[in-house]
Amino acid sequence: MSRNGNKKSPKSKRPKTRLGLPDLDHSKSAVLDSLRSRESKRGCRHAIDEFIRWYCSEPRLSFNKVVVTRYRIFLENRNLVAGTINGRLAAVRRLAYEAADAGLLSPELAAGIRRVKGAKKLGVRLGNWLTAEEARRFWQSPAPDTLKGKRDRAILAALLGCGLRRRELADLEFTHLQ
């Protein structure tokens, strides 16, 4: 009881700046539950697990913009391509927002983490990219007068026209088509 006879007000719970493993796991579960695609969940889980290992590997003062910037530098020093670095940073940003939504991290810190710049995508595309003419010839290579040829042309048209991955094409169902 205080001097004026009123009960002490309970200590208000303030968001943390340094998240422990249970807090990170809780936020990770929230991020993964928000994703629908199995492949997105797999990639995001991998990115978050890697960040958590790095974050817990040495004492950190807080989960903030400076720490996430240091993580980006760590990823760049591993010579990862810009797309991989940006994907991993996107997962860390989502982790911060879920932690803020759960009251584990202040919204200001989460907003600061969101402002961490990603890696610049410089240079030329890697891999074998088809020209428009090569794609047309590829699509027209199956025989158009047989049932299998028509099927193969439809599959190739979906792959080329929609930019689908093989797994996405294999999981395609009739109800997905408009």
C-alpha positions in Angstrom: 0.0 0.0 0.0 1.2 3.5 -0.7 1.0 6.5 1.6 -2.4 7.6 0.4 -4.0 4.2 1.0 -4.2 3.2 -2.7 -2.8 0.0 -3.9 0.4 0.2 -5.9 -0.2 0.1 -9.6 1.3 -3.0 -11.2 4.4 -2.4 -13.1 3.5 -1.9 -16.7 5.1 -4.4 -19.0 7.5 -2.6 -21.4 8.7 -4.2 -24.6 12.2 -5.6 -24.5 15.2 -4.6 -26.5 17.1 -7.8 -26.1 15.1 -10.9 -27.1 15.9 -14.2 -25.7 15.6 -17.6 -27.4 12.0 -18.2 -26.2 10.9 -14.7 -27.5 12.6 -15.4 -30.8 11.0 -18.8 -31.1 7.6 -17.3 -30.4 8.0 -14.7 -33.1 9.4 -17.3 -35.5 6.3 -19.4 -35.0 4.1 -16.3 -35.7 6.0 -15.5 -38.9 5.7 -19.1 -40.2 2.0 -19.3 -39.3 1.4 -16.2 -41.4 2.8 -17.9 -44.5 0.7 -20.2 -46.7 3.2 -21.7 -49.1 5.2 -24.7 -47.9 8.3 -23.5 -49.9 8.0 -20.0 -48.4 7.8 -21.5 -44.9 10.8 -23.7 -45.6 12.9 -20.7 -46.8 11.8 -18.4 -44.1 12.4 -21.0 -41.4 16.0 -21.5 -42.7 16.6 -17.7 -42.8 15.3 -17.1 -39.3 17.1 -20.1 -37.8 20.4 -18.8 -39.3 19.8 -15.3 -37.9 18.9 -16.7 -34.5 22.1 -18.8 -34.5 24.1 -15.7 -35.4 22.3 -13.5 -32.9 22.8 -15.9 -30.0 26.4 -16.7 -30.9 27.8 -13.8 -29.0 26.3 -11.3 -26.5 24.1 -8.7 -28.1 23.0 -5.5 -26.5 19.7 -5.4 -28.2 17.7 -6.4 -31.3 17.8 -3.2 -33.3 18.8 -1.6 -36.6 22.5 -1.6 -35.7 22.5 -5.4 -35.0 20.5 -6.2 -38.2 23.0 -4.0 -40.2 25.8 -6.0 -38.7 24.0 -9.2 -39.7 23.8 -7.9 -43.3 27.5 -7.2 -43.2 28.1 -10.7 -41.9 26.0 -12.1 -44.9 27.9 -9.9 -47.4 31.2 -11.2 -46.0 30.1 -14.7 -46.7 29.9 -13.7 -50.4 26.2 -14.4 -50.7 24.4 -13.0 -53.7 22.2 -9.9 -53.2 19.0 -11.9 -53.7 19.9 -14.3 -50.9 20.9 -11.5 -48.6 17.7 -9.6 -49.2 15.6 -12.7 -48.7 17.2 -13.3 -45.3 16.8 -9.7 -44.3 13.1 -9.8 -45.2 12.7 -12.8 -42.9 14.5 -10.8 -40.1 12.2 -7.8 -40.7 9.1 -10.1 -40.4 10.5 -11.5 -37.2 10.9 -8.0 -35.8 7.3 -7.0 -36.7 5.9 -10.2 -35.2 7.9 -9.6 -32.0 6.5 -6.0 -32.0 2.9 -7.2 -32.6 3.3 -9.7 -29.7 4.5 -6.9 -27.4 8.0 -8.4 -27.1 9.7 -5.6 -29.0 9.0 -1.9 -29.2 7.4 -0.7 -32.4 10.1 1.9 -32.8 12.8 -0.8 -32.8 10.8 -2.8 -35.3 10.5 0.3 -37.5 14.2 0.9 -37.3 14.9 -2.7 -38.3 12.6 -2.3 -41.3 14.8 0.6 -42.5 17.9 -1.6 -42.8 19.0 -1.3 -46.4 19.2 -4.5 -48.4 22.1 -5.5 -50.7 22.2 -3.8 -54.1 21.6 -6.0 -57.0 24.4 -5.3 -59.5 25.7 -7.0 -62.6 24.0 -9.3 -65.1 21.6 -12.1 -64.6 23.2 -15.5 -63.9 22.1 -18.7 -65.5 20.7 -19.5 -68.9 18.0 -17.1 -70.0 15.9 -17.8 -73.1 15.4 -15.1 -75.7 11.9 -14.6 -76.9 12.7 -16.6 -80.1 14.2 -19.5 -78.1 11.2 -19.6 -75.8 8.8 -19.7 -78.9 10.8 -22.5 -80.5 10.9 -24.4 -77.2 7.1 -24.0 -76.7 6.4 -25.1 -80.3 8.7 -28.2 -80.2 6.1 -30.7 -79.1 3.8 -32.0 -81.9 0.6 -30.0 -82.0 -1.5 -32.8 -83.5 -1.1 -35.4 -80.8 -2.7 -35.5 -77.3 0.7 -35.7 -75.6 2.0 -32.8 -77.7 -1.0 -30.6 -76.8 -0.4 -31.5 -73.1 3.3 -30.7 -73.3 2.6 -27.4 -75.1 0.2 -26.4 -72.4 2.7 -27.3 -69.7 5.5 -25.4 -71.4 3.1 -22.4 -72.0 2.3 -22.3 -68.2 6.0 -22.6 -67.3 7.1 -19.8 -69.7 4.1 -17.6 -69.5 3.7 -17.6 -65.7 7.3 -18.0 -64.8 6.5 -21.1 -62.7 9.0 -23.3 -61.0 8.8 -27.0 -61.6 7.4 -27.7 -58.1 4.7 -25.0 -58.6 3.7 -26.6 -61.9 3.6 -30.1 -60.3 1.4 -28.8 -57.5 -0.9 -26.9 -60.0 -4.6 -28.0 -59.8 -7.4 -27.2 -62.1 -9.0 -25.0 -59.5 -6.0 -22.7 -59.6 -6.7 -21.8 -63.2 -8.9 -18.8 -64.1 
